[in-house]
Amino acid sequence: MKKKAQSFIEYALLLAVISMAFMAMYTYVERSAKANLKLMENKVNAEPELRFKIW
């Protein structure tokens, strides 16, 4: 019985560590996604450049 409880605790700790890693990673993934969306939005809404050649 003691071995079974120890195994359960180990799995619970492993699950907790993996969950914390995903929560920490979520912040960076969300920030990156928002930055990429903002970059695309700026490209779509950008005014076209007018280039004149004087030759």
C-alpha positions as CSV (number, residue, x, y, z in Angstrom):
1,M,0.0,0.0,0.0
2,K,2.9,2.4,0.8
3,K,4.4,1.9,-2.7
4,K,1.0,2.7,-4.3
5,A,0.7,6.0,-2.4
6,Q,4.3,6.9,-3.2
7,S,3.6,6.2,-6.9
8,F,0.4,8.4,-6.8
9,I,2.3,11.3,-5.2
10,E,5.1,11.0,-7.8
11,Y,2.6,11.2,-10.6
12,A,0.8,14.1,-9.0
13,L,4.1,16.0,-8.6
14,L,5.0,15.3,-12.2
15,L,1.6,16.5,-13.4
16,A,2.0,19.7,-11.3
17,V,5.5,20.4,-12.8
18,I,4.3,19.8,-16.4
19,S,1.2,22.1,-15.7
20,M,3.4,24.9,-14.4
21,A,5.7,24.6,-17.4
22,F,2.7,24.9,-19.8
23,M,1.4,27.9,-17.9
24,A,4.8,29.6,-18.1
25,M,5.1,28.8,-21.7
26,Y,1.6,30.1,-22.5
27,T,2.6,33.6,-21.6
28,Y,5.5,33.7,-24.1
29,V,3.4,32.0,-26.8
30,E,0.6,34.4,-26.4
31,R,3.0,37.4,-26.4
32,S,4.6,36.1,-29.6
33,A,1.2,35.5,-31.3
34,K,0.0,39.0,-30.5
35,A,3.3,40.5,-31.8
36,N,3.0,38.6,-35.1
37,L,-0.7,39.7,-35.5
38,K,0.3,43.3,-34.8
39,L,3.1,43.0,-37.4
40,M,0.7,41.7,-40.0
41,E,-1.9,44.3,-39.1
42,N,0.7,47.1,-39.6
43,K,1.7,45.6,-43.0
44,V,-1.9,45.4,-44.2
45,N,-2.7,48.9,-43.0
46,A,0.5,50.6,-44.1
47,E,0.3,53.3,-46.7
48,P,2.1,52.5,-49.9
49,E,5.5,54.1,-50.4
50,L,5.8,56.5,-53.4
51,R,9.2,56.3,-55.0
52,F,10.1,58.8,-57.6
53,K,13.0,58.3,-59.9
54,I,14.6,61.5,-61.1
55,W,16.7,60.5,-64.1
